[in-house]
C-alpha cells in the first residue's frame, strides 16, 4: 500500500481537491436552491443535469483525448468546471443552473477519466486493486470534507462558490506537475445491453436500481436536510455522514461477498437499506443522534451496492468481456442516476420531504426482491469461480470500473495459474 501511495500521492492529492470542490458544490447548490425557494421538482431537474453531463462527458472525453491529449483535456475541463461554479453565483435561476450543472457533469467526467487513466498507468497487476481502494477512500474523504466547508461562509452569498472554484483550480497543480508519461488510451467497445442482460440479469437490473437510489440519495440530501429545518452546521454533518458511512462499509461488505454467494450479500444489503430508509422516515430524521446514525448506516449500505453489482457482473463475464461489460454497466447505472433526482424532486413536491426515503425504500426493496427471484432461477457460482471484490466509488467514471475489471481479470488469472 505504501508503495502505491508514494507512486501516486500527488495524483491522489489533486483528486482529493477535486472531490472537495465537488462535495462543497453539490451541498451548496441544494442549500442555496432552498434559500432561493426553488421547487423540489426544479431542484431535481438541476441535480439530474449533472448525470446527463457526466454521461455525455464519459462518451466524448476519450475522443477529445485522442485528438489533443490528456494534459490539454484535463486543463480545459478544470478551467471550464471552475468557471461554471462562478456562473451559479451570477445567474441564480433553475434554467441557468441546470445548464451549468450539465456543464459541470461533463467537465467532471473528463477530469475523472484523465486522472483515473493516469492512476491506472501507475498501477500493475499487483497494485491495481490497492490503488483503486485508496482512490475510493480519497473520493469519500473529499466529498465528506466538502460538506463541512458549508460552514466557511453564508450559502446566501457568493463566497462559497468562489471557494469551490478555487479548489478545482488548485487541483491542476499537483496533478499536472506529477502526471508523468501520458498513458495509452484506447476507446473501450461496450457489449450490447441484451448481451449484458443475458450474462447477468441481476447485474443489469442492479446497476439501474443502484444508480437511481444513489442519484436520489446523494443529490437532494442537502435539500432534504434544509427542508426539515436543520441549521447549516448540522446539514454539513448530515450529508457528510452519508459519505463516511460509504467509506467505512464498502470494503467490509465486499470482503463478505468474497466468502458468500455475492447475490446473498447484495440481497441482504438492499433489503437492510430499504428497512433503514423506512426507519428513517418513521423517525422523521432531524438532528437527533438516532437520525444521524440511521443516515450513516443507510448511506453506507446504499452506496456500497454498485461495487457489489460490478463484482457480481464480472463473475459472469469472461476475462476479455470484463472491461467492455463495465462500460455498458456504467451506462445503465448513469441512466438510473439521472432519473433518480427527477423522481425524488417530484415526490418531495407532491408529498413531503421525508417521502423521499419511502421512494428509496421502494427502489431498494424492489432490487432485493428481484435478487431473491434470480437466486431461484440460477444456481450460485462455485466459490472457486467467483472473482475477488473490487471497490468502485459511486461517482467514478467508467475508467474506474474498467480498472476494477482489469484487477478482477488479473486476480482470476493468478487463481488459474
C-alpha positions as CSV (number, residue, x, y, z in Angstrom):
1,X,0.0,0.0,0.0
2,X,2.8,2.5,0.9
3,X,4.4,1.8,-2.5
4,X,1.1,2.6,-4.2
5,X,0.7,5.8,-2.2
6,X,4.3,7.0,-2.8
7,X,4.0,6.4,-6.5
8,X,0.8,8.4,-6.9
9,X,0.5,10.7,-3.9
10,X,0.3,13.9,-6.0
11,X,-2.5,12.4,-8.1
12,X,-4.4,11.5,-5.0
13,X,-3.9,15.0,-3.6
14,X,-5.2,16.5,-6.8
15,X,-8.2,14.1,-6.9
16,X,-8.9,14.9,-3.2
17,X,-9.1,18.7,-4.1
18,X,-11.4,18.0,-7.0
19,X,-13.7,15.9,-4.7
20,X,-13.5,18.6,-2.0
21,X,-14.8,21.1,-4.5
22,X,-17.4,18.8,-5.9
23,X,-18.7,17.9,-2.4
24,X,-18.9,21.6,-1.4
25,X,-20.6,22.5,-4.7
26,X,-23.2,19.7,-4.5
27,X,-24.3,20.5,-1.0
28,X,-24.1,24.3,-1.6
29,X,-26.5,24.1,-4.6
30,X,-29.1,22.2,-2.6
31,X,-29.0,24.6,0.3
32,X,-28.9,27.8,-1.9
33,X,-31.7,26.5,-4.1
34,X,-33.8,26.1,-0.9
35,X,-32.9,29.6,0.2
36,X,-34.0,30.9,-3.3
37,X,-37.3,28.9,-2.9
38,X,-36.8,26.6,-5.9
39,X,-39.4,23.9,-6.0
40,X,-38.3,20.4,-5.3
41,X,-39.1,19.4,-8.9
42,X,-36.9,22.2,-10.2
43,X,-34.1,21.2,-7.9
44,X,-34.5,17.6,-9.1
45,X,-34.0,18.7,-12.7
46,X,-31.0,20.8,-11.7
47,X,-29.4,17.9,-9.9
48,X,-30.2,15.4,-12.7
49,X,-28.4,17.7,-15.1
50,X,-25.1,16.6,-13.5
51,X,-25.6,13.0,-14.5
52,X,-26.7,14.0,-18.0
53,X,-23.5,15.9,-18.5
54,X,-21.4,13.2,-16.8
55,X,-22.8,10.6,-19.2
56,X,-22.0,12.8,-22.2
57,X,-18.6,13.6,-20.9
58,X,-17.9,9.9,-20.4
59,X,-18.6,9.2,-24.0
60,X,-16.9,12.3,-25.5
61,X,-13.7,12.6,-23.4
62,X,-12.0,9.6,-25.0
63,X,-12.4,11.2,-28.4
64,X,-11.1,14.5,-27.2
65,X,-8.1,12.8,-25.5
66,X,-7.3,11.1,-28.8
67,X,-7.3,14.4,-30.6
68,X,-5.5,16.8,-28.3
69,X,-4.0,14.7,-25.4
70,X,-4.6,14.1,-21.7
71,X,-2.9,17.3,-20.4
72,X,-4.9,19.7,-22.6
73,X,-8.2,18.0,-21.9
74,X,-7.6,18.0,-18.2
75,X,-6.6,21.7,-18.1
76,X,-9.6,22.6,-20.3
77,X,-12.1,20.7,-18.2
78,X,-10.7,22.1,-14.9
79,X,-10.9,25.6,-16.2
80,X,-14.4,25.2,-17.5
81,X,-15.6,23.5,-14.3
82,X,-14.1,26.3,-12.2
83,X,-15.8,28.9,-14.4
84,X,-19.2,27.0,-14.2
85,X,-19.1,27.3,-10.4
86,X,-18.9,31.0,-10.6
87,X,-21.8,31.2,-13.0
88,X,-24.0,29.6,-10.4
89,X,-23.4,32.7,-8.2
90,X,-24.0,35.1,-11.1
91,X,-27.2,33.6,-12.6
92,X,-29.4,32.3,-9.8
93,X,-32.4,30.6,-11.6
94,X,-33.3,27.0,-12.3
95,X,-32.7,27.1,-16.1
96,X,-29.2,28.6,-15.8
97,X,-28.3,26.2,-13.0
98,X,-29.5,23.2,-15.0
99,X,-27.3,24.2,-17.9
100,X,-24.3,24.8,-15.7
101,X,-25.0,21.5,-13.9
102,X,-24.8,19.7,-17.2
103,X,-21.6,21.5,-18.0
104,X,-20.2,20.6,-14.5
105,X,-21.1,17.0,-15.0
106,X,-19.4,17.0,-18.4
107,X,-16.3,18.5,-17.0
108,X,-16.0,16.2,-14.0
109,X,-16.4,13.2,-16.2
110,X,-13.4,14.4,-18.2
111,X,-11.4,15.2,-15.0
112,X,-12.1,11.8,-13.5
113,X,-11.4,9.9,-16.8
114,X,-8.0,11.6,-17.3
115,X,-7.0,11.3,-13.6
116,X,-8.1,7.7,-13.4
117,X,-6.2,6.9,-16.6
118,X,-3.0,8.3,-15.0
119,X,-3.6,6.3,-11.9
120,X,-4.1,3.1,-13.9
121,X,-0.9,3.8,-15.8
122,X,0.9,3.9,-12.4
123,X,-0.5,0.5,-11.4
124,X,0.4,-3.0,-12.3
125,X,-1.4,-6.3,-11.7
126,X,-0.1,-6.4,-8.1
127,X,-1.1,-2.9,-7.1
128,X,-4.2,-2.1,-9.2
129,X,-6.6,-3.3,-6.6
130,X,-4.8,-1.4,-3.8
131,X,-4.7,1.8,-5.8
132,X,-8.5,1.5,-6.6
133,X,-9.2,1.0,-2.8
134,X,-7.1,4.1,-1.9
135,X,-8.9,6.1,-4.7
136,X,-12.2,5.1,-3.2
137,X,-11.1,6.4,0.3
138,X,-9.8,9.7,-1.3
139,X,-13.1,10.2,-3.1
140,X,-15.3,9.7,0.0
141,X,-12.9,11.8,2.2
142,X,-13.0,14.6,-0.3
143,X,-16.8,14.5,-0.7
144,X,-17.3,14.3,3.1
145,X,-14.9,17.1,3.7
146,X,-16.6,19.3,1.2
147,X,-19.8,19.2,3.2
148,X,-18.1,20.8,6.2
149,X,-16.9,23.7,4.1
150,X,-20.5,24.9,4.1
151,X,-19.7,26.4,7.5
152,X,-17.0,28.6,6.0
153,X,-19.4,31.3,4.9
154,X,-23.1,32.0,4.3
155,X,-24.6,30.0,1.5
156,X,-26.7,33.0,0.6
157,X,-23.5,34.8,-0.5
158,X,-21.1,34.1,-3.3
159,X,-18.1,33.3,-1.1
160,X,-18.6,29.5,-1.1
161,X,-19.0,29.4,-4.9
162,X,-15.7,31.2,-5.2
163,X,-14.1,28.7,-2.7
164,X,-15.4,25.7,-4.7
165,X,-13.9,27.3,-7.9
166,X,-10.5,27.8,-6.2
167,X,-10.4,24.2,-5.1
168,X,-10.9,22.9,-8.6
169,X,-8.3,25.2,-9.9
170,X,-5.8,24.2,-7.3
171,X,-6.3,20.6,-8.2
172,X,-4.5,21.3,-11.5
173,X,-1.2,22.0,-9.8
174,X,-0.3,18.6,-8.2
175,X,-1.9,16.5,-11.0
176,X,-0.3,18.3,-14.0
177,X,3.1,18.6,-12.3
178,X,3.2,14.9,-11.4
179,X,1.3,13.2,-14.2
180,X,4.5,11.9,-15.8
181,X,4.3,9.9,-19.1
182,X,1.0,10.2,-20.9
183,X,-0.9,6.9,-20.6
184,X,-2.1,5.0,-23.6
185,X,-5.8,5.4,-24.1
186,X,-7.9,3.0,-26.1
187,X,-11.6,3.6,-26.5
188,X,-13.5,0.6,-25.0
189,X,-16.1,-1.0,-27.1
190,X,-19.1,-1.8,-24.9
191,X,-21.0,-5.0,-25.2
192,X,-24.8,-4.7,-26.0
193,X,-27.4,-4.3,-23.4
194,X,-29.0,-7.6,-24.5
195,X,-25.7,-9.5,-24.2
196,X,-25.1,-8.0,-20.8
197,X,-28.6,-8.9,-19.6
198,X,-28.1,-12.5,-20.8
199,X,-24.8,-12.7,-19.0
200,X,-26.1,-11.2,-15.7
201,X,-29.8,-10.1,-15.4
202,X,-29.2,-9.1,-11.7
203,X,-26.1,-7.1,-12.7
204,X,-28.0,-5.0,-15.2
205,X,-31.2,-4.5,-13.1
206,X,-28.9,-3.9,-10.1
207,X,-27.0,-1.2,-11.9
208,X,-30.2,0.6,-12.9
209,X,-31.6,0.4,-9.4
210,X,-28.5,1.4,-7.5
211,X,-28.0,4.3,-9.9
212,X,-31.5,5.5,-9.2
213,X,-31.1,5.1,-5.4
214,X,-27.6,6.7,-5.2
215,X,-28.6,9.5,-7.6
216,X,-31.6,10.2,-5.4
217,X,-29.6,10.0,-2.1
218,X,-26.5,12.0,-2.9
219,X,-28.1,14.8,-5.0
220,X,-31.1,16.0,-2.9
221,X,-29.8,15.1,0.6
222,X,-28.8,18.7,1.4
223,X,-32.2,19.9,0.1
224,X,-33.9,17.4,2.4
225,X,-31.9,18.5,5.4
226,X,-32.6,22.1,4.7
227,X,-36.3,21.5,4.2
228,X,-36.6,19.8,7.6
229,X,-35.1,22.9,9.2
230,X,-31.5,21.8,10.1
231,X,-29.0,24.6,10.6
232,X,-26.0,24.8,8.2
233,X,-23.7,23.2,10.8
234,X,-26.0,20.2,11.1
235,X,-26.7,20.0,7.3
236,X,-22.9,19.5,6.9
237,X,-22.9,16.7,9.4
238,X,-26.0,15.1,8.0
239,X,-24.7,15.0,4.4
240,X,-21.1,14.1,5.4
241,X,-22.3,11.0,7.3
242,X,-23.6,9.5,4.1
243,X,-20.1,9.6,2.6
244,X,-18.4,8.5,5.8
245,X,-20.8,5.5,6.0
246,X,-20.0,4.7,2.4
247,X,-16.2,4.8,3.1
248,X,-16.5,2.5,6.1
249,X,-18.9,-0.1,4.9
250,X,-18.0,-0.8,1.3
251,X,-14.8,-2.8,1.8
252,X,-16.2,-5.0,4.7
253,X,-19.3,-5.8,2.6
254,X,-17.1,-6.5,-0.4
255,X,-14.9,-8.9,1.6
256,X,-18.0,-10.6,2.9
257,X,-19.2,-11.1,-0.7
258,X,-15.9,-12.9,-1.4
259,X,-16.8,-15.5,1.1
260,X,-20.5,-16.0,0.3
261,X,-22.7,-16.1,-2.7
262,X,-22.4,-12.5,-3.8
263,X,-26.2,-12.4,-4.6
264,X,-26.9,-13.1,-1.0
265,X,-24.8,-10.2,0.2
266,X,-26.4,-7.9,-2.4
267,X,-29.9,-9.0,-1.4
268,X,-29.2,-8.5,2.3
269,X,-27.7,-5.1,1.7
270,X,-30.6,-3.9,-0.5
271,X,-33.2,-5.2,2.0
272,X,-31.4,-3.8,5.0
273,X,-31.0,-0.5,3.3
274,X,-34.8,-0.5,2.5
275,X,-35.6,-1.2,6.1
276,X,-33.3,1.6,7.3
277,X,-34.9,4.0,4.8
278,X,-38.4,3.2,6.3
279,X,-37.0,3.6,9.8
280,X,-35.5,6.9,8.9
281,X,-38.9,8.1,7.5
282,X,-40.7,7.0,10.7
283,X,-38.1,8.6,12.9
284,X,-38.6,11.9,11.0
285,X,-34.8,12.3,10.7
286,X,-33.8,15.6,12.2
287,X,-30.9,16.4,14.5
288,X,-31.4,13.5,16.9
289,X,-28.4,11.2,17.1
290,X,-30.7,8.3,16.0
291,X,-31.3,10.1,12.8
292,X,-27.7,10.7,12.1
293,X,-26.8,7.1,12.9
294,X,-29.6,5.9,10.6
295,X,-28.4,8.1,7.7
296,X,-24.8,7.0,8.1
297,X,-25.8,3.3,8.0
298,X,-28.2,3.8,5.2
299,X,-25.7,5.8,3.2
300,X,-23.0,3.2,3.7
301,X,-25.3,0.3,2.6
302,X,-26.8,2.2,-0.3
303,X,-23.5,3.5,-1.8
304,X,-21.8,0.0,-1.4
305,X,-24.2,-1.7,-3.8
306,X,-22.8,-0.5,-7.1
307,X,-19.4,-2.1,-6.3
308,X,-21.2,-5.3,-5.4
309,X,-23.1,-5.2,-8.7
310,X,-19.9,-4.6,-10.7
311,X,-18.2,-7.6,-9.0
312,X,-21.2,-9.8,-9.4
313,X,-21.4,-9.0,-13.1
314,X,-17.7,-9.6,-13.6
315,X,-18.3,-13.1,-12.1
316,X,-20.5,-13.9,-15.1
317,X,-18.3,-12.4,-17.8
318,X,-15.2,-13.9,-19.4
319,X,-11.9,-12.1,-18.8
320,X,-12.0,-10.5,-22.2
321,X,-15.5,-9.2,-21.7
322,X,-15.0,-7.6,-18.3
323,X,-13.7,-4.2,-19.5
324,X,-16.3,-3.9,-22.2
325,X,-19.0,-5.0,-19.8
326,X,-18.1,-2.4,-17.3
327,X,-18.7,0.3,-19.9
328,X,-22.2,-0.9,-20.7
329,X,-22.9,-1.4,-17.0
330,X,-21.9,2.2,-16.3
331,X,-24.3,3.4,-19.0
332,X,-27.2,1.6,-17.2
333,X,-26.1,3.0,-13.9
334,X,-25.9,6.6,-15.1
335,X,-29.3,6.3,-16.7
336,X,-30.8,5.3,-13.4
337,X,-28.8,8.1,-11.6
338,X,-30.3,10.6,-14.0
339,X,-33.9,9.5,-13.3
340,X,-33.5,9.3,-9.5
341,X,-33.2,13.0,-8.7
342,X,-36.1,13.8,-11.1
343,X,-38.5,11.4,-9.5
344,X,-37.2,12.4,-6.0
345,X,-37.9,16.0,-6.6
346,X,-41.4,15.4,-7.8
347,X,-42.1,13.1,-4.8
348,X,-40.9,15.8,-2.3
349,X,-43.2,18.4,-4.1
350,X,-46.3,16.2,-4.2
351,X,-45.9,14.7,-0.7
352,X,-43.3,15.7,1.9
353,X,-39.5,15.8,2.0
354,X,-39.5,12.7,4.2
355,X,-41.3,10.8,1.4
356,X,-38.0,10.8,-0.4
357,X,-36.9,7.9,1.9
358,X,-40.1,5.9,1.1
359,X,-39.2,6.2,-2.5
360,X,-35.7,4.9,-1.8
361,X,-37.1,2.1,0.3
362,X,-39.3,1.1,-2.7
363,X,-36.4,1.1,-5.2
364,X,-34.1,-0.9,-2.9
365,X,-36.9,-3.3,-1.8
366,X,-37.7,-4.0,-5.5
367,X,-34.0,-4.7,-6.1
368,X,-33.8,-7.1,-3.1
369,X,-37.0,-8.9,-4.3
370,X,-35.6,-9.2,-7.9
371,X,-32.3,-10.6,-6.4
372,X,-34.2,-13.2,-4.4
373,X,-36.1,-14.2,-7.5
374,X,-32.9,-14.5,-9.5
375,X,-31.5,-16.9,-6.9
376,X,-34.3,-19.3,-7.7
377,X,-33.5,-19.1,-11.4
378,X,-29.8,-19.7,-11.5
379,X,-27.5,-21.8,-9.2
380,X,-24.8,-20.0,-7.3
381,X,-21.3,-20.0,-8.8
382,X,-18.8,-22.3,-7.1
383,X,-16.7,-20.2,-4.8
384,X,-13.6,-21.1,-6.7
385,X,-15.1,-19.4,-9.8
386,X,-16.1,-16.3,-8.0
387,X,-13.7,-13.4,-8.5
388,X,-12.4,-11.0,-5.9
389,X,-14.4,-8.0,-4.9
390,X,-13.2,-4.7,-6.3
391,X,-14.2,-1.4,-4.7
392,X,-15.7,1.2,-7.0
393,X,-16.6,4.7,-5.8
394,X,-20.2,5.6,-6.6
395,X,-19.4,8.7,-8.6
396,X,-16.3,7.4,-10.5
397,X,-16.1,7.4,-14.3
398,X,-16.2,4.3,-16.5
399,X,-12.4,4.1,-16.3
400,X,-12.6,3.2,-12.6
401,X,-15.0,0.4,-13.4
402,X,-12.6,-0.7,-16.1
403,X,-9.7,-0.6,-13.6
404,X,-11.8,-2.9,-11.3
405,X,-12.5,-5.2,-14.2
406,X,-8.7,-5.4,-15.0
407,X,-7.9,-6.1,-11.4
408,X,-10.6,-8.8,-11.3
409,X,-9.2,-10.3,-14.5
410,X,-5.7,-10.3,-13.1
411,X,-6.8,-11.9,-9.9
412,X,-8.6,-14.6,-11.9
413,X,-5.5,-15.3,-14.0
414,X,-3.5,-15.7,-10.8
415,X,-6.0,-18.2,-9.4
416,X,-5.9,-20.2,-12.6
417,X,-2.1,-20.2,-12.7
